[in-house]
Amino acid sequence: MRGTVLLVDDEALIRQSTEQWLKMAHFDVISCDSAEQALKVLDEQFPGIIVTDVRMPGMDGLELMEVARQRIPELPVILVTGHGDVDMAIKAMRNGAYDFIEKPFVPERLVETINRACEKRQLMLENLRLQQSFSSQSGIDSRIIGISPSIQRLKRDLLKSADQDTNVIIYGETGSGKELVAQCLHEYSGRSEHNFVPINCGAIPDSLIESELFGHEPGAFTGAAKRRIGKFEYADNGTLFLDEIESMPANLQVKILRALQEGLIERLGGNKQIPVDLRIIAASKVDLRTEEGFREDLYYRLNVSYLRLPPLRERQEDIPLLFEHYARQAASQHERELRRVTDQDIRNMQQYSWPGNVRELKNAAVRYALDGGLSVADTLFPRESDIDSDLPVADSLSLAAQVANFERDLICRALKQHQGNIKAIMDQLDLPRRTLNQKMVKYDINRAEFLDDDTEV
């Protein structure tokens, strides 16, 4: 079945023919002849959507929608209206209706609208299930969030590698979470009671990196006033995480290879060999097999096993979950009320390419949670006032998303120019009133924000 539909209409002939058509389209249909009857079968566990006529004796469709959405927030409700009810239906959409269909309707259009609403409802139920599971989760699922096949596979491979106590290379783009994965490898290994020691090989000057890794004795170089323990020694019995290992200077690669082969190091300026027992986890943005200047023998010493982190653009189903997780976390930390993320917000997020991956998404989510004036699109792309107008904006969005953003901007500009005068805006944009109203609902544009005291309706 494609979804469950609670069909409400007091006219028996219309109700029966619509029910038959929806069943032929593979929907599970619950048919009711009144709003009161529909409410008897509607509880918090209801998995589907409502399709209801507006004008009915007793409780009408609008009242049914209001009560239903009190029981089940954000429940998709499709209104079936007569021609004279269109303005009322548009107002109802502002109050939360999913869509409206005019009588007499084309069955194919009704089926298409219902199908989209059912897909939204299923996504809502899945997100609710995941939120509930996150709150009770422990272990790897609470650290690495995602339901995509690639993330599920990563979790399985990670736990398998953690048990093996071998060196690992983690491949992933900037911001994809390589250090988090390295921490999990350490925490679920037999070395978890000892130190996890991270070092970014690309962030330390070549002149200092040898001392950082192996330590030094007093007087080893100018300014070395006392003995210093290096990262290898500090990570003894634990895990050493070498991030951006592709940046490692060639002379240091030789010393690291020797330390791994012999299990011995020497502090800079010293002669004593110090035994170390540790696990190396390396991370790289590039394939070390083909990276010019990276030693082949060191690569094979490190590459006992490897993990690949998928970029965010390859795991779109995880994007809304991650965004809500980080936004909710930020809102809770700063005692802010978290705003609802709309369907258009989710589409914008999933159409964006996320070059900065999870790190970029986290920053966007925090900005969204802490600045009540920002939309999700604002968190992804600078506002016009914040950027040079000659720079490209939002060019990572799909064509459809860019067109939608452009269309919304045009309507807002026209509303501002004409102080909300609908007739003037219709003339300027050459749009029928109904089309303009539908687009304003679609893009969540509130005309009242553009009105002044003298504006004509």
C-alpha positions as CSV (number, residue, x, y, z in Angstrom):
1,M,0.0,0.0,0.0
2,R,1.1,3.6,-0.8
3,G,-0.4,5.0,2.5
4,T,-3.5,5.3,4.6
5,V,-6.2,7.9,3.8
6,L,-9.0,8.9,6.1
7,L,-11.6,10.1,3.6
8,V,-14.4,12.3,5.0
9,D,-17.4,13.4,2.9
10,D,-21.1,13.5,3.8
11,E,-22.2,12.9,0.1
12,A,-22.4,9.1,-0.3
13,L,-21.9,9.0,-4.0
14,I,-18.8,11.2,-4.1
15,R,-17.4,9.4,-1.1
16,Q,-17.9,5.9,-2.6
17,S,-16.5,6.8,-6.0
18,T,-13.4,8.6,-4.5
19,E,-12.9,5.6,-2.2
20,Q,-13.0,3.2,-5.1
21,W,-10.6,5.3,-7.1
22,L,-8.1,5.6,-4.2
23,K,-8.2,1.8,-3.6
24,M,-7.5,1.2,-7.3
25,A,-4.4,3.5,-6.8
26,H,-3.3,1.2,-4.0
27,F,-4.1,3.4,-1.0
28,D,-5.6,2.0,2.2
29,V,-8.9,3.9,2.7
30,I,-10.9,4.5,5.9
31,S,-14.2,6.1,4.8
32,C,-16.4,8.3,7.1
33,D,-19.5,10.3,6.4
34,S,-18.9,13.0,9.1
35,A,-16.1,14.7,10.9
36,E,-17.5,13.3,14.2
37,Q,-17.1,9.7,12.9
38,A,-13.6,10.5,11.6
39,L,-12.5,11.7,15.0
40,K,-13.5,8.4,16.6
41,V,-10.9,6.5,14.5
42,L,-8.2,9.2,14.7
43,D,-5.7,8.7,17.5
44,E,-2.0,9.5,18.0
45,Q,-1.0,6.2,16.3
46,F,-2.9,7.0,13.1
47,P,-0.3,6.5,10.3
48,G,-2.0,8.3,7.4
49,I,-3.4,11.5,6.2
50,I,-6.9,13.1,6.0
51,V,-8.8,14.1,2.9
52,T,-12.0,16.0,3.9
53,D,-14.7,17.9,2.3
54,V,-15.0,21.4,3.7
55,R,-18.8,22.0,3.8
56,M,-20.5,19.3,5.9
57,P,-23.4,19.4,8.4
58,G,-22.3,19.5,12.0
59,M,-18.5,19.9,12.3
60,D,-17.1,21.1,9.0
61,G,-13.8,20.2,7.4
62,L,-11.9,23.2,8.9
63,E,-13.0,22.3,12.4
64,L,-12.0,18.7,11.8
65,M,-8.5,19.9,10.6
66,E,-8.1,22.0,13.7
67,V,-9.0,19.2,16.1
68,A,-7.0,16.6,14.2
69,R,-3.8,18.7,14.2
70,Q,-4.2,19.3,17.9
71,R,-4.1,15.5,18.4
72,I,-1.4,14.9,15.8
73,P,0.7,18.1,15.1
74,E,1.6,18.6,11.5
75,L,-0.8,15.9,10.3
76,P,-1.3,16.4,6.5
77,V,-4.9,17.5,5.8
78,I,-6.1,17.9,2.2
79,L,-9.3,20.0,1.8
80,V,-11.8,19.3,-1.0
81,T,-13.6,22.6,-1.7
82,G,-16.2,24.1,-4.0
83,H,-15.3,26.9,-6.3
84,G,-16.5,29.6,-3.9
85,D,-14.3,28.2,-1.1
86,V,-11.0,28.9,-2.7
87,D,-10.1,32.1,-0.8
88,M,-11.1,30.3,2.4
89,A,-9.0,27.3,1.5
90,I,-5.9,29.5,0.9
91,K,-6.3,30.9,4.4
92,A,-6.7,27.4,5.7
93,M,-3.4,26.5,4.1
94,R,-1.8,29.3,6.1
95,N,-3.2,27.7,9.2
96,G,-1.6,24.3,8.3
97,A,-3.7,22.6,5.6
98,Y,-1.4,20.5,3.3
99,D,-3.3,21.4,0.1
100,F,-6.7,22.0,-1.4
101,I,-8.5,20.4,-4.3
102,E,-11.3,22.1,-6.2
103,K,-14.6,20.3,-7.1
104,P,-15.0,18.8,-9.6
105,F,-11.5,17.4,-9.3
106,V,-9.4,15.4,-11.7
107,P,-8.8,12.0,-9.9
108,E,-5.2,11.8,-11.1
109,R,-4.4,15.1,-9.5
110,L,-6.0,14.0,-6.2
111,V,-4.0,10.8,-6.3
112,E,-0.8,12.8,-7.0
113,T,-1.5,15.2,-4.1
114,I,-2.4,12.4,-1.7
115,N,0.8,10.4,-2.6
116,R,3.0,13.5,-1.8
117,A,1.1,14.0,1.5
118,C,1.6,10.3,2.4
119,E,5.3,10.5,1.7
120,K,5.5,13.5,3.9
121,R,3.6,11.7,6.7
122,Q,6.0,8.7,6.4
123,L,9.0,10.9,6.7
124,M,7.5,12.6,9.8
125,L,6.8,9.2,11.4
126,E,10.4,8.0,10.6
127,N,11.9,11.2,12.0
128,L,9.7,10.8,15.1
129,R,10.8,7.2,15.5
130,L,14.5,8.2,15.1
131,Q,14.2,11.1,17.6
132,Q,12.7,8.7,20.1
133,S,15.4,6.2,19.5
134,F,18.2,8.8,19.7
135,S,17.0,9.8,23.2
136,S,17.3,6.3,24.4
137,Q,20.3,5.3,22.4
138,S,23.8,4.5,23.7
139,G,26.9,3.3,22.1
140,I,27.8,3.8,18.5
141,D,24.3,5.0,17.4
142,S,24.4,7.9,19.8
143,R,27.8,9.0,18.5
144,I,27.4,8.6,14.7
145,I,24.0,9.7,13.6
146,G,22.4,8.4,10.4
147,I,20.1,5.9,8.8
148,S,21.6,5.9,5.3
149,P,23.0,2.5,4.0
150,S,26.5,4.0,3.8
151,I,26.5,5.1,7.4
152,Q,25.0,1.8,8.6
153,R,27.8,0.1,6.8
154,L,30.4,2.4,8.3
155,K,29.2,1.6,11.8
156,R,29.5,-2.1,11.2
157,D,33.0,-1.8,9.7
158,L,34.1,0.6,12.5
159,L,33.1,-1.8,15.3
160,K,34.8,-4.7,13.4
161,S,38.0,-2.7,13.0
162,A,37.9,-1.5,16.6
163,D,38.1,-5.1,17.8
164,Q,41.1,-6.0,15.6
165,D,43.6,-3.6,17.2
166,T,45.3,-2.9,13.9
167,N,46.4,0.3,12.2
168,V,43.7,2.0,10.2
169,I,43.5,4.7,7.6
170,I,40.3,6.8,7.5
171,Y,39.5,8.5,4.2
172,G,37.1,11.4,4.0
173,E,36.5,15.0,2.8
174,T,37.1,18.0,5.0
175,G,34.5,18.2,7.8
176,S,33.1,14.7,7.3
177,G,33.9,13.6,10.8
178,K,37.2,11.7,10.6
179,E,38.3,12.5,14.1
180,L,34.9,11.4,15.5
181,V,35.3,8.1,13.8
182,A,38.9,7.8,15.2
183,Q,37.6,8.5,18.7
184,C,35.0,5.8,18.3
185,L,37.6,3.3,17.1
186,H,39.6,4.0,20.2
187,E,36.6,4.0,22.6
188,Y,35.3,0.6,21.3
189,S,38.8,-1.0,21.3
190,G,40.8,-2.8,24.1
191,R,42.9,0.4,24.4
192,S,40.0,2.6,25.6
193,E,41.3,2.9,29.2
194,H,44.4,4.6,27.9
195,N,45.0,7.9,26.0
196,F,43.6,9.0,22.7
197,V,46.1,11.4,21.3
198,P,45.2,13.5,18.2
199,I,47.6,15.6,16.2
200,N,47.0,17.4,13.0
201,C,50.1,16.9,10.8
202,G,49.2,19.8,8.5
203,A,48.8,22.3,11.3
204,I,52.3,22.1,12.8
205,P,55.4,23.7,11.2
206,D,57.9,21.3,9.8
207,S,60.5,22.6,12.3
208,L,58.4,21.6,15.3
209,I,56.6,18.4,14.2
210,E,59.4,16.0,15.1
211,S,59.5,17.4,18.6
212,E,55.7,17.1,18.8
213,L,55.7,13.5,17.8
214,F,58.8,12.2,19.6
215,G,59.5,14.7,22.3
216,H,62.9,16.3,23.2
217,E,65.6,16.5,25.8
218,P,66.7,19.7,27.5
219,G,69.0,21.7,25.1
220,A,68.0,19.7,22.0
221,F,67.4,23.0,20.3
222,T,67.2,26.7,21.1
223,G,64.4,27.2,23.7
224,A,64.3,23.5,24.8
225,A,64.8,24.3,28.5
226,K,63.3,21.0,29.8
227,R,62.4,17.5,28.8
228,R,59.2,17.2,26.8
229,I,57.2,14.0,26.3
230,G,56.1,13.5,22.6
231,K,52.8,12.3,21.3
232,F,54.1,8.8,20.6
233,E,55.2,8.4,24.2
234,Y,52.0,10.0,25.6
235,A,49.9,7.6,23.6
236,D,51.7,4.5,24.9
237,N,49.1,1.6,25.3
238,G,46.5,3.9,23.7
239,T,45.8,5.4,20.3
240,L,47.6,8.0,18.2
241,F,45.5,9.8,15.6
242,L,47.5,11.4,12.8
243,D,45.1,13.7,10.9
244,E,46.0,15.0,7.5
245,I,48.9,12.5,7.3
246,E,49.4,13.3,3.7
247,S,51.0,16.6,4.9
248,M,53.7,14.7,6.8
249,P,57.3,15.7,5.7
250,A,59.3,13.0,4.0
251,N,62.0,12.9,6.6
252,L,59.4,12.3,9.4
253,Q,57.8,9.5,7.4
254,V,61.0,7.5,7.7
255,K,61.1,8.0,11.5
256,I,57.5,7.1,11.9
257,L,57.9,3.9,9.8
258,R,60.9,2.9,11.9
259,A,58.9,3.5,15.2
260,L,56.1,1.4,13.9
261,Q,58.4,-1.4,12.8
262,E,60.5,-1.6,15.9
263,G,58.2,-0.3,18.6
264,L,60.9,2.1,19.7
265,I,61.4,5.9,19.6
266,E,64.1,8.4,20.6
267,R,63.5,11.9,21.9
268,L,65.0,14.7,19.9
269,G,68.5,15.3,21.3
270,G,68.5,12.0,23.2
271,N,70.2,8.6,22.8
272,K,67.9,6.4,24.8
273,Q,65.5,4.1,22.9
274,I,62.0,4.1,24.5
275,P,59.6,1.3,23.8
276,V,56.1,2.2,22.9
277,D,53.0,0.1,22.3
278,L,50.3,2.0,20.5
279,R,47.8,1.9,17.7
280,I,48.0,4.3,14.8
281,I,44.9,5.7,13.2
282,A,45.7,8.0,10.2
283,A,43.3,10.2,8.3
284,S,43.6,11.6,4.8
285,K,41.6,13.6,2.3
286,V,43.4,11.9,-0.6
287,D,44.3,8.4,-1.7
288,L,47.7,7.8,-0.1
289,R,48.5,5.1,-2.7
290,T,48.8,7.7,-5.4
291,E,49.8,10.7,-3.3
292,E,53.1,12.1,-4.6
293,G,55.7,12.2,-1.9
294,F,54.1,9.7,0.4
295,R,56.2,6.6,1.1
296,E,54.8,3.4,-0.2
297,D,56.2,1.3,2.7
298,L,54.6,3.6,5.3
299,Y,51.3,3.3,3.4
300,Y,51.3,-0.5,3.6
301,R,52.3,-0.3,7.3
302,L,49.3,1.9,8.0
303,N,46.8,0.4,5.7
304,V,46.1,-2.8,7.6
305,S,42.4,-1.8,7.3
306,Y,40.7,1.4,6.1
307,L,37.3,3.2,6.5
308,R,35.8,5.5,4.0
309,L,33.5,8.3,5.3
310,P,30.8,9.2,2.7
311,P,30.4,12.9,2.1
312,L,27.1,14.5,3.2
313,R,25.8,14.9,-0.3
314,E,25.9,11.1,-0.7
315,R,23.7,10.5,2.4
316,Q,20.8,12.9,1.9
317,E,18.4,11.0,4.1
318,D,20.7,11.8,7.1
319,I,20.8,15.6,6.5
320,P,17.4,16.5,8.2
321,L,18.3,14.2,11.2
322,L,21.7,15.8,11.6
323,F,20.4,19.3,11.2
324,E,17.7,18.8,13.8
325,H,20.1,17.0,16.2
326,Y,22.6,19.9,16.2
327,A,19.9,22.6,16.2
328,R,18.1,21.0,19.1
329,Q,21.4,20.6,20.9
330,A,22.2,24.3,20.5
331,A,18.7,25.5,21.4
332,S,18.9,23.4,24.6
333,Q,22.3,24.7,25.6
334,H,21.2,28.3,25.1
335,E,17.6,27.8,26.4
336,R,16.0,28.8,23.1
337,E,12.8,27.4,21.6
338,L,13.5,25.5,18.5
339,R,11.6,26.5,15.4
340,R,10.0,23.9,13.1
341,V,11.9,23.0,10.0
342,T,9.6,23.2,7.0
343,D,9.3,20.9,4.0
344,Q,10.9,23.6,1.8
345,D,13.8,23.9,4.4
346,I,14.4,20.1,4.0
347,R,14.3,20.4,0.2
348,N,16.8,23.2,0.4
349,M,19.1,21.2,2.7
350,Q,19.0,18.1,0.5
351,Q,19.6,20.0,-2.7
352,Y,22.7,21.8,-1.3
353,S,26.0,20.2,-2.0
354,W,27.5,20.8,1.5
355,P,31.2,21.2,0.6
356,G,32.1,21.5,4.3
357,N,30.1,18.4,5.1
358,V,28.9,17.7,8.7
359,R,31.0,20.6,10.1
360,E,29.3,23.0,7.8
361,L,25.9,21.5,8.6
362,K,26.5,21.8,12.3
363,N,27.4,25.5,12.0
364,A,24.3,26.1,9.9
365,A,22.1,24.3,12.5
366,V,23.5,26.3,15.3
367,R,23.0,29.6,13.5
368,Y,19.4,28.6,12.8
369,A,18.7,27.7,16.4
370,L,20.2,30.8,17.9
371,D,19.1,33.5,15.4
372,G,15.3,33.5,15.2
373,G,15.3,35.8,12.2
374,L,17.2,33.3,9.9
375,S,15.6,30.8,7.6
376,V,17.5,27.6,6.7
377,A,18.3,29.1,3.3
378,D,19.8,32.1,5.2
379,T,22.1,29.8,7.2
380,L,23.3,28.2,3.9
381,F,23.8,31.4,1.9
382,P,24.7,34.9,2.9
383,R,22.1,37.7,2.6
384,E,22.5,40.3,-0.1
385,S,23.6,42.9,2.4
386,D,26.4,40.6,3.7
387,I,28.1,39.9,0.4
388,D,29.6,41.5,-2.6
389,S,26.8,41.6,-5.2
390,D,29.3,40.5,-7.9
391,L,29.8,37.1,-6.1
392,P,27.7,34.1,-7.1
393,V,25.0,33.1,-4.6
394,A,23.5,29.6,-4.0
395,D,25.1,28.1,-7.1
396,S,25.3,24.8,-5.4
397,L,21.5,24.4,-5.4
398,S,19.7,22.5,-8.1
399,L,18.1,24.5,-10.9
400,A,14.6,24.0,-9.3
401,A,15.8,25.3,-5.9
402,Q,17.5,28.3,-7.5
403,V,14.4,29.2,-9.5
404,A,12.2,28.9,-6.4
405,N,14.6,31.2,-4.4
406,F,14.6,33.7,-7.3
407,E,10.8,33.5,-7.6
408,R,10.3,34.1,-3.8
409,D,12.7,37.0,-3.9
410,L,10.8,38.7,-6.8
411,I,7.5,38.4,-5.0
412,C,9.0,39.9,-1.8
413,R,10.6,42.7,-3.7
414,A,7.3,43.5,-5.4
415,L,5.4,43.4,-2.0
416,K,8.0,45.8,-0.6
417,Q,7.9,48.1,-3.5
418,H,4.0,48.3,-3.5
419,Q,3.6,48.1,0.3
420,G,1.6,44.9,-0.1
421,N,-0.8,46.2,-2.8
422,I,-1.9,42.9,-4.4
423,K,-3.4,44.5,-7.5
424,A,-0.2,46.4,-8.3
425,I,1.9,43.3,-7.7
426,M,-0.4,41.3,-10.0
427,D,0.0,43.9,-12.7
428,Q,3.8,44.1,-12.3
429,L,4.4,40.3,-12.2
430,D,1.6,39.5,-14.7
431,L,0.1,36.9,-12.3
432,P,-3.5,36.0,-11.7
433,R,-4.6,36.5,-8.1
434,R,-5.0,32.8,-7.4
435,T,-1.6,32.0,-8.7
436,L,0.0,34.8,-6.6
437,N,-1.8,33.6,-3.5
438,Q,-0.6,30.0,-4.1
439,K,3.0,31.1,-4.5
440,M,2.8,33.2,-1.4
441,V,1.5,30.2,0.6
442,K,4.2,28.0,-1.0
443,Y,7.0,30.3,0.0
444,D,5.5,31.2,3.4
445,I,5.3,34.9,2.5
446,N,3.2,37.0,4.9
447,R,1.7,40.0,3.1
448,A,1.0,41.7,6.4
449,E,4.7,42.3,6.9
450,F,4.7,44.6,3.8
451,L,1.5,46.7,4.5
452,D,1.4,50.3,5.6
453,D,-1.7,52.1,6.9
454,D,-2.8,53.4,3.4
455,T,-2.4,50.1,1.5
456,E,-5.4,49.0,-0.6
457,V,-6.4,45.3,-0.3
